[in-house]
Amino acid sequence: MALKTTEIERAIFLTHLEYVPLPKAAKKTGINRKTATNIKLRATNLEGERLKAGLPPPTIQELIRRKEGSGANPMAQT
């Protein structure tokens, strides 16, 4: 079972992703590629939803928050 990423790891990954391709950002952050892909897809979908609704872009806090109904404890930092 893969370790869960922390909010800090997700924030660092999304920051790296602004400057380098996904595989390199995942490697720099130390998270596996599938998790990195899932984080990127969630962030992209959230940005698209906000754009369609005519809202401002999501904040980094909104981008790294765990998805509702994911079964993960939102307060867990493991």
Steps between C-alpha positions, in 0.01 A plus 500: 500500500635840407558764763260792504638833397493795735360839407855634492611231253201575276571875513868446417406267214255751349762773529763287323241414237484868402863477381580139407318201345296268721756215527773739611268682746395166651861388536605829660212474746555132572150382414413223259391583149143368531439713808652798321270445203198482729598823678546676166166374366318612814659846481420531129138393553455743790642785292262411216198489731589841643547646151162365379329648806659839433693491826861602559766227474527271803755579768784261575312399817202396289721314253675291766192423710392137495195428288170462686399136530852372437491302823817672618507684828530867399689577821753219450852619430655159432 
